[in-house]
Amino acid sequence: MHAVGAVRSCWRQASRLIPAGRSITVEAMRLNTPLKEIDPEVHGIIESEKDRQRRCVNLIASENFAPLPVLEAVGSVMVNKYSEGYPGARYYGGNEFIDKAERLCQQRALSSFRLDAKEWGVNVQSLSGSPANFQVFTALCDVHDRIMGLDLPHGGHLSHGYQTDTKKISMVSKYFESIPYRLNEETGLIDYDECEKFAMRIRPKILIAGTSAYSRLIDYGRMRQIADKVGAYLLADMAHISGLVAGAAIPSPFEYADVVTTTTHKSLRGPRGAMIFYRKGQRGVDKKGNPIMYDLEDRINAAVFPGLQGGPHNQSITSLAVALKQASEPEFKTYIQQVMKNSKALGESLQRCNFNLVSGGTDNHLVLIDLRSKGVNGSKAEAVCEMASIVLNKNTIPGDKSAMNPNGLRVGAPAMTSRGLMEDDFVKIGEFIGGAVDVAAEVQKQSGPKLVDFKRVLAESPPGKLLELKGQVEDFASAFPTVGF
């Protein structure tokens, strides 16, 4: 008998053994009933979010649209399985196919970034980017060791140990001594010479090359030189740019870094998750010429599990494998090339609308706008843009003192490029932003300087120009296909 037929036959026989009138059945518990019937309230929220995504121009540089096959995998039965441990060494039974999926994900991760399995390994269990960075710190550092990353107001990331003069914001800064380097405020660029001088003074255990709001390329070779001079590990956090690296559009950090972390949902266009890549093999030689070997694999794996996590999210790992397969295909490289073109077109459009850009332009997927010449801050511009269905975020720029009232806006091209937009479309988006910021300046004349008053006036009496702009933006965005639904 055919295998499927045999299974069905066994099921029919087993069904006859289930006594009639049982109250605990799949049907009675409505476990296979669609969401729309079980919970119309949540279903309605999801449908509303679909509508928002359809009609809005999404310029959040850290967002993208997960493809349908990725969504299918992340919503699959892989969510049901508990699998503490690693492939071949689990604490639960029944992990044959979970192991297969995780190993496949690891293989595809190395392949997507053109890495040799003899030189690199990867952990795909980390739940997100910030935990991944913390796991690396705990693996390589003792408590109160020094780490050195780009300052958050200058384009770094919270998870690199952000703190103010009076408060430790990130828990990383509570357990490790976090001392940031900064940009040259005149050029908006990383000052590598100053970074080196600073590193020579503080001698960090880890030097971080990674950003969340920096529109230029990082010189990983120069960062490697600095790390070597002070005996530090070089950690490259490529969360924002991993898709660009996979698509071979920008220089790769893997030639220089000891450890590379990345999220998986930004330019890589996968599910929520993270990966930690670590070097294997020989690190160098000692004074006697004897080889010094990397010992990162066991330390990093132990930091992830059991150090800071229990069972991994198997649905995320499985869907990440799907995203990595797509990232290895020619169509993805074409997509990334278009992201780069669109980002540059957006930046040039904004400059024609008399915006100043931090560092004067872009070499990657994002643009950082300096609003100081416009007379409104990022919080107010963001509020008006959102009312016009332009979704972006306020952002600090060099010289800012407040993260809640910064003078910048961060905009990115990955999400709308996934919907099929080209350069001319991003030129139009730049003009939309220009119109929105002009409206913000008008509203501020009525409201005065306080943000709470600004938002009140905006809500109570939105200008006709804003309502007109909203209609134009929504007509524009709705003309393009959605991704995943």
N, C-alpha and C positions, 0 to 999 in steps of 0.2 A: 504493500500500500504506500502511496506517496506520503512523504513526511507530514505535509500540511493536512492531508486527509486523515492521517493517523491521529494527529493532535485534536482535530475536530471530533473524531469518533470518541476519543478518550473524554473530551469535554462533555459530549452528550451523555456518555455513560455516568460520568461524575454528577451531572445535573440531575439524573434520576435518583441519585442517592441523597439529594438535598430535600428534606421534608417540606411539604407544602405549608404555607402560612407562616414562614419564618419572618420575623420583624426586622432582623438585621440582614439586609441584602443590599447589594450595590444599587438596585433599583429603588429600594425603600429609602436609602440614604441620599439618593439623587446625586451619586458621585460622578456619573457620566452625563449630567444635564448641563447644557451650555451656560456660560456665564450670564448671557442676556436674560435667561429665565431665573437663574439662582439669585443674581444680585444686579438688578437693573440700575441701581444707583452707581455702583462702581463701573458698570458697562457704560453708563452715560458719561462718566468722567473721562473714560478712555476715548470714547467717540469725540468728546469735546476737545481733548488733546490732539486727536488726529486732525480735527478741523483747524485748530490753532497752527499746527505744523504745516498744513496745506496752504493757509492764506498769509502766513508771515514770512518775511525775509529773515532767515536765521544766519546771523553773522558771529555767533559765539565761536571763538577760535578753537575752543576745546570740545566742541560738539560735532556730531555727524549724524547721518541716518543709517542705522543698521540695515543691511540688505535682508530681503525676505528669507533666504536660506539660513542666515544667522539667527533671525527671530524664531524660525522653526526649530532650530537646534536648542536655543536657550529656553524655549517653552516645551521641551520634550521630556520624556520619562527619565532622562538622566538626572533630573532633579530629585528623584526618589531615593537614590543610593547614597549610603554613608560609606566613606572610604578613607578613614584616618590612615596616614602613612603614605608610602610611595609605591609605584608600580612594582609588583612582585613582593612587596613587604607591607601588606595591609593588616590592620587590626580587626577587620571584619571579613567574612566570607562573601562570596557572590560578586567579586569584582573583576571577573574575566574581561568584560567588555568596557568597564571603566578604565582598567589598565590599558586596554587597547587604544581607547580614545586619548588618554593622557600621553602615552608614548607617541601616538601619531601627532598630537599637538606639539610635542617637544621637537620631533623631527621636522615638522613644517616650520616651526619657529626658527630653527637653525638654517633651514633652506631658504626661507624668505629673506634673511639678511646675509645670505651667501657665506655662511660660517662652516668651518671644519669641525666636526664633532670631536676630533682629537684635541682641539685647541679651546673649544668653548662648550659649556653646558648651559642648561636653562631650567629654571624652576617656573612652572606655569600655574602654581597653586595660590599665589598671593592674591588676595581679594581685591586690591585696588592700589593705586599708585602711592598714596601716602603710607599705607602699611608696608608696601614693598620697600620704600626708602628706609623706614624705621627698622625693618628686618635686616637690611644691609648694615645699618649703623650698629645694631646689637650684635651682629655676627662678627664685625671687624673691630669694634671698639670696646673698651672698658668704660664703665660709667665715669663721666666727667672728662673723657678724652675730647680733644678739640676737632671740630669739623668746620669746614670753610666753604660756604656757597655764596652765590650772588644774593645781595640784599633784596628782600621782597619789594620795597618801593622802587627798586631799580630794575625789576623784571624777573626776580627769582621766584621761588615757590615757598609757600607756607611750610611744607614738609621738610625743608632744608634747615629748619631750626629758627624760624622767625621769632624775634622778641623785641620789645620796645625798651626804652631806658627804665621803665617802671614795672613792666610785666612780661612774664614768659608766656607768649601766645601759643606757640606750638609746644607740645609735650617733648618734642625732640630737644628743645632748649632747656628743658628741666633735667633731663638725664645726661645730656652731653653739652660741652661748652661750645656754643655756636657763635662763630665770629665771622661776619660777612665781609666780602669784598664788594666793590661798587663800580658803577659806570663812571666814565668821564662825563660830567653833566653838560659840558659844552658840546660834545660830539654825540652823546647818546650811545657810545660804544664801550665795550669792555676795555679797560686800560690794563693790558697784560703786564706791563712793566710795574705798575703800582701793585697789581695783584701779587707779583713775584716778591716784591719788597715786603709786602704785608705777610705773605706766607713764610718768608725767611724769619720773620720776627716771632710768629705765633706757632710755627711748626705743627700744622694740623695732622691728624691721623688720616683724615679723608679730605681730599679736595674735590668739590662737586662742580662739574661742568654741565649745567642744565638751567633752563629758563622756562618761564610761563608767559612772559610778555616782552620778548626781545625779537626784533624783526630782522636781525642780521645773523650771519653764520658764526658759529663758535670755532675758534682755532684750536682744535683738539691737540695738534702737535705741540703748540705753545703751552697748553695746559699740562701736557705730559712732561715737558721739560721742567715746569715749575714743581710738579708732583715729585719728580725724581730728585730735584735739588733738596727737597725737604723730607724725603723718605716717606711720602704719603701715598696712599692708594688713590687712584683716579677713578671717581664714580661719574659716569655720564648718565644723566637723567634725560632721556629723549622722549618723554611722554608726549609732548606736542608734535614732535617731528618724526616719529618712528615710521609713519607712512611715507614721508619724504625720503627717509633713508632706505626703506624697502623698495621704493620706486626708483632708487639710484638718481634722485634729483639733486641731492646735496651730499657733501662729504660725510662719510660714516665715522662714528666714534669708535667702532670696534677695532680699528687699527691701533688705537692708542690707549683705550681704557682698560682697567682691570675688571671693573664691574659695570654693567649697563642695565638700567631699569627703564621700564616704559609702561604706561597704561595701554589699553587695547581698543578704546572706543573713540579716540580722537581721529587723527588723520589715517590711522590704520583701519578704521571703519569696522570694528568688531564689537563684541559685547563689553559690558563693564568687567574689568579685570586688570591684571598686571602680569608682567614677566620680569624675572631677574636673570640676566645672563652673567656668567662668571667665567673667568679664565681658567684653563687647565694646562698642565704641562709645566715647562720651565719658566720661572719668573726672571732669573738672572744667575749670577755667580757670586760666591763669597770672595774674600780677600785671597784665599788659597786657590781660587779657580774652580772650586767645587760647585756643582749646580744647586741653585735654590729653587725648589718646586713650589708651585701654587698649592695652597691648602684651602681653597675657598669653597669647594663643592660641599663638603660635609658641614662646614660652619654655616653656610647660607641655608642649606636644606634644613638643618636643625633649628635655625632661627625662625624659619617659616613654620615648620611642624617638627616637634611639639612646642617650640618656643613661644610663638605668638598666635598660632591658629590651631584649631582642631580639624574637623573634616573639611576638605575643599569643596567648592561649589562645582560639581561635575557638569552641570548644564552649561556653566560659563566656559569651562575648559573645552567642552565638546564644540560649543559654538565658536570659540576662538580658533579651533582647528579649521573650521569652515572659512572663517575670515582670512586666516593665513593662506589657505589654498587660493582664495581669490586674490590675495596680495601678491602671489607669485605668478599671476597670469599677465599677459601683455596688456590687457584692458586696464589693469590697475596702474601700470606705468603711464599709460596715456592719460588716465584720470589725474595722477599726481602732477604730470607736466602741465595739465590744464589748471590745476590748483595754483601752481606757481605763476602762470600767465595771468590768471584772474586776480590774484593778490596784487600783482604789479599794476594791473589796469585799475584796480580799485584805489590804490595809493595815488596814482597819477590823476585820477578823476577828483579825488579829494584835494589834491594840491591845486588843481584848476578852480576848485571852489574856495580857494584861499585858506585852506587848512595847513597848519604846520605839522609835519610828521617827525616823531622822535627818530633820530639818526638820519633823517632826510629821505627815508624810503624803506624798501623791504627786499630781502633776499630769500624769504621763506613764505609761509602760508598766512602770515598775519601782518597787520599794520597797526601801529600805535599812534593815535592822534593826540596832538597837543592842543588843548582848547583855550589856552590862556589868551590868545589874541582875539578870541570870540567873545570873551567877557562872561561866559557861563562855565560852570564846572561839570565834571563828568556825571555826577548824580542827577543834575537837572536835565542834561542832554539825554541821558539814558531814559529818564521818565517820559520825556516827549517822544523819543524814538519808539518806545514800547507802545504808547498810545497810537502811534502811526503804524503799528505792526512791523516795526524794524527791531529785531531782537539782537542786542549787543550788550556789552558790559562796561561800566565805569572802570577805570584803572589808574593806578598811580603812575606818575611819570617822574623822572629824575628831578629832585628838588621839592617834591610834595611832602607835606608833613602829616596829612591825614589820609588813611585808607578809605574812610567813609565819605569823604568829600574831596576826592582827587581831581586833578585837572586834565585827566586823559580819558580816552575811549579806546578799547581794544576791539578790533574787528578782524574776522578771518574768513577765508574762502572755502574751506573743505566741505561744509554742509551743503551750501547752495550749488557747488560744483557737482556734488553727487546727484542733484536734481537736474543737471544738464545745462547749467548756465555757462556762458562763454564771456569773453572779454567785454563785448559791447554791453552785455547785461550788467556787468559789474561797474561799468562806467555810469550806467543809469542809477545803480544803487548808491554810488558816491554822490550823485546829484540829490537823491532822496535824503541822504544824511545831511547834506548841506541845507536843504529846505527845513528839516526838522530842527537843526541847531539854530537857524534863523528864528523859527517859532519860539524856541526856548528863550532866546534873547528878548523877544517881545513880551513874553509872559513875565519874565523877570522884572521888566519895567513896571508892571502892574503890582507884582507881589512883593517886591523888595528882595533882600539878600537871603532870608531864611528859607531853608528847604521845605519846612513844614507849610509855610505860607505859599510857597511856589506850587506845591502839590495840591493844596486846597483850591487855589485859583484855577489850576489846570483841570481839576475834576469838576468844579462848579460851572466854569464857563470856558470850555475848550475853544480856541480860536477857529474860525471858519477855515483858515488855511490848513490847520492841522487835520480837520475832518476831511478836507479835500485830498490832502496828502495820504491819509489813511486809505481812502478809496483807491487811489492810484497804486499804492503799494500792494494792496490785497488783490487787485485785478492783475497786477504784474506777477505776483508770486503764484497765484492760483492757475496761471496759464501753464506752469511747468509740472511734469509728472511728480508724484510723491514716491518715496522709497519705502518699501516694506509693507505698504497697505494701499 
